[in-house]
Amino acid sequence: MNDAFLPGGPTEPGDEQVRLARWLQQVLHRTPHEKVKTSLAGESDHQLELMLDSDYHLHFYQQLPDFIMALLSHDSQATIRYAPLLYHLAGCEECHHAYLDLYDSLREAIHPQESRPLLGQGTRTLEATPQRMLGHLCLTLISQAEAILQQARRDHSNEESSARALLQLALHISARINQGNVRRYALHDLVRVATLSDHSEPPREDDPQVYAYTPATAGAGARRGKKIVRRAEMLTRYSHQEAPVIHLQARSLTGTITQKGQMLELHLQDLDSALRGHPVIVSVPLGSLLEPIRWIGGNPRSIRSSTAVDASGSATILLGQTELSLEKQEDRNLLEAMFLLLEVRSAEGWNRAS
């Protein structure tokens, strides 16, 4: 290279390398730019900063889970297929940090029986993995699923299967979180994003014809709204002294989910007089995400009670069969997360609407 192209013009022979290095620094220097935070679709205020930050490169970020899973599966072609992503990670600090966080979390979640040495900390199993790390991973996966759906909508493409896979992974990882506040943090957007994935109507909290049940802590008295009174923060912690039951609540109404053999049963009490003497329809918005459950009727959004609500307002509805057991902590967490929202409405009104 001619010295005339180097900053400062011609140089002495001994200074050529120094001047060349300075010139390369100037060429490669990335001028800091202001981070612009805008909504991807102008529809949601719940998206993570990683989706809104202009420094986050969505196209490459979307490939991280698949790339990491390929590495964990010892795919010999992974580095070839994802060569552009590797090149991007070498130059993007934010995506590189995201890759490291996701890889560490996914490895712990996918291979829970393996232990890995940590410098100065011996070995660590999944049980010793920080709960907040798993919670952040769940929240990131849910946010990523929403980003994929928003991008697919703009591109007029179909990415429902990819989004569904991310939501399923988030649901299964959340079952390993035993701290209630961390699970609340991890899953508070799950129902909303799941309804985007399957193109269903989002839950309406003001619908007087729908009783929306959510997991509730025993004895909790806080109420708000007409029907919906609990969100993900009401996830209960399992006590070995209590029966294997998931407690539900909608306004002043209560319900429980129990298990007989492999059959999950929903028990409701004190239903409105308008429902008495009539069958009801139960809808579980997250039911399609949990494949191990064989739902009665085949559709978790339209489970019809086999008998009518009795004169006292009580009803027992068979939901479906599963090998998961409420006796096991992890299975219970998984089922409880799936019942973040359970809607009950009159079967007659449902039939007319259909």
N, C-alpha and C positions, 0 to 999 in steps of 0.2 A: 504494500500500500504506500502511496506517495505521502511524504510528510506533510504536504500541503493540505491534506484532508484531515489531519489531526488537529485537535484544538490547540491553538497557540502557534500554528505554523511549523516550519522546519525545526528539528531538534538535533541535539548532539547524539552521537551513536549510543552512548551509555544510557540515555534517557528514553530510548524508543519504547522499551517494554513498559515503562511506567506510564508514558503518555498514551500508549495503546490501551492499557488497562483502564485509564481514566476515560478514554473515549468510549470504550465498551460499556462502562458503567453508565455514562450518559445515555447511550443508545438503549440499553436494557432497562433503564430506570422507569418504573411505572409511576406516573404522577398520581398522587392520591386524589380521588374524586369523591364528591359528596354523595352519600348514600341517599337514594331517593326511595321513599316508602310509599307505595301505591297499592291498591287492591288489585289482585289479578282479575277479578270479575266484577268487583264492586258490589258483591252480594253478601259477604261474610266479614264479621269483625273478629273472628276467632282463629285466623290463620297464624301460624308461627312466623317469627321474624325471618326465619330462613327462607320462607316463601316470598316475603315482601322485600327482602334486601337485594338491591341491584348487584351486589357483589356475589350473590349466590347464583351459580349457573345451573338452571333447572334441568337443561338437557343432559348434562353430565351427572348431576345429583340423582336423577331418576335411575341411572344405571348402577348406582352403588350397591343396592341390595342384591341384584342379580349377579354382579361381579363378585361380591363377597361370598355369595352362596356357591358360585362356581369354584372359588378358591378353597372353600371349606369342603367341597366335594372332590377335591384333588383333580379338577379338570385340567388336563395338560394343554388344552387349547385356549384356556381363559385369557392368558396374556396376549394371545394373537387376536382373538375376537374383540378384546377391549383395549387394543393398542391406542386408539385416540383418547380414551378415558385415562389411561396411564400417563400419556403425554400431558394431558390437562392437569392431572393431579400433581405432576412434577412442578408446575408453574403456578398453581392456585392454592394458596395457603389455607383458605377457608374450606374448600372442598377436600383438601388433604386432611385437615383436622376432622371433618365430618366422616371421612373414610375410616380413620383410626378409631373414632368413637363407635361407629356402626360395626366395624369388624370385631372389636373387643366384645361388644354387647351380643352380637349375633353368635359369636363362637361360644360364649357362655350359655346362651339360650338353646342352641342346637345340640351341643354336646355337654349336657349337664353332669354326666358321670365322670368327665375328664377333669383332671386337675392340672394346673399350669403353674410353673414357678414364677414368682414375682420377686424382683430384686429387693432383698431385705425383708421379705414378708413370707418366706416359705412357699406353701402351696395354697391355692384358693379354689374352692368348689362353688357351684352355683348358689348354694345356700349362703355362702359368705359374700356373694357379689352384692355390692351396695344396692338397696332397693330403689334408690333414686335413679341409678343408672338404667335399671330395667324400666322404670317409669318413663324416663326421658326417651328411651327407645320406643316404647309403645306410642307415646305422643308424637314422636317423629314419624313413625310408620303411618299413623292415621293422617297426619298432616300431608305426608307424601302422597297418600292415596287421594286426598282431596285435590292436591296439585295436579296429579295425573288426570283426574276427571275434568278439572277446569281446562287443562291444556287440550284434552281430547275434544271438549265442546267447541273450543275455538278452531281446532283443526278439522272438525267434522269427522273424527275418527272414533273407533270403538276400543276403549281401554278398560272396560268393566272388569274383565278377568284379572288384569294386573292389579287394579285397585282392590278387588275382592281378596286376592292373595295377600296383599299387605294388611288388610283389615283382619283377616284370619290369623295371620302371624301375630299381630298386636293382641288379639283376643287370647291366644294361647300363652303368650309371654306374660300377660297380665295375671294369669292364674298362678304364677310364681311369686306374685307380690302379696305379702301378707299385711303390710302396713296400710290401713284404711285411707289415710290422707294421700299417700303416694298413688294408690289405685284411683282415687278421685281425680288427682292431677293427670293420671295417664289416660283415663277413659272418658273424660267429660265431653268430648266431641264425637265419640264413636257412633252413637245413634244417628246424629245429624249427617255424618259423612256416609254412613251405611245406606241411608235413604237416598242419597245422591247416586250411590253405586247401582242400586236396583231400580231406579226411576220411580220409586213409590212416593206417595204423598208424605210430606214431613208431618210429624205429630202436631196436633193442634191442642194447645193447652186450654183453650177457651171453649172447646166443644162440649156442650152440656150433655150430649148423648153418649159420650165416651168416658169410661172410668179408666184412668191411666194409673196403673199400679207400678211402684218401683220398690226396690229393696229398702227396708226400714229397720232402724235399730229398735229393739224392744223398749217400750216405754217412752220413746221420743214423742214430744208433743208439738213440735213446731209445725205450723201449717202456713200455706200461702197459695193463692189462686183458688179456683173453684174445685178442681179435681186433682191436679198434679201437685204433690207436696214434697216429693223426694227426688233428688237427682243422684248422680253417682256417689256423692258424699255419704249417702246412707248405706253404702256397702257394709255389711255386718262382719264382724270378726267371729270366727267359729270358736265355740267353747266346747271342750271335750265333755263338759257336764250337761249340756243341753242336747235335746234330740236333734237328729240331722234334718233340720227344717230351714227353709228360706222364708223369712217373714216379709210380707208385702203390705203396703199401705197406700190408700188413695183417699185423700181428705180424711174423714173420720172412719172410713171403711178399712177393714183389715182382711188379709188373706194369707194363706201359707201354701208353699209347695213342698210336698212330701214325696217319698219314693217307696213303692212296694215292689220288691224284686227289681226289675228293670223299668217299671212303669212310673213315670212322673205324674203326679196328681196335683191339680190346683183346687184348693178349698177356699171358697168365698163366703162371707157372712154379711148379713144386714144390707143386702142389695136393695135398691130402690123399689118401691111398690109397683112401678111401671114395668119392671122386669119380672116380677113374680108371676108364675104360671106360664112363662115363656122360656124357650131355649135362648142361649146367648152364644155370641161369637167371640173367641179369644184370638188376639193377634200378638205375635212375638216378633217385632221388627228385626231383631238380630238372629232369629232362629235359623235363617238360611246360611249363616256363617259357620254354624257348628254342625258339621256333617255327621258326627257319631250319633245324633238323635234322629230316630225314625218317627216323625210327627204323625199324629192321628189325622187321616185325610190327606196327608202328603204335603200340605201347605201350612207352614207355621203362621201365616198371616190370616188364615181362615179356619180355625179349629172350632168346630161346632159341638156344643154340649149334647150329650146323648139323652139327657133328661132336662126337664124344665126346672127353673128356679122354684124352690118350694115356698110355702106360705110365710115362712119366717125370713125369707131372703137369702137362704143358704143354697149353695150349689157345689157339686164336685165334678170337675171336668178332667177327663183323661187327656194328657198333653202328648205323650209319646214315650217310646222306649229307648233306653240307652244303656251302654255298658259302663258309663260314668257313674260314680257312686257318691252320694252325699256324705258318706262316712269318711271319705278321703279328703283331706284338706285341699289338695290341688284341684281335684275334680269339683269340689264344692265351690271353690273360687271361680272356676271356669263357668259353671252353671249360673252362679250368682251374677257374674258379669254379663252373661247372655240375657238374663232377665232384668237388665237395667230399665227396660220399659216393657210392660205387659198391658195391653188395652182390652177392655171388655165392653161390648155393646150388644144391643138387642139383635137377635137373629132376624127378626121381622124387618126392622129398619135396614139391616144390611142387605137382605134380599131385595127390598124395594130399590135401594140405591144401586144394586148390581144390575 
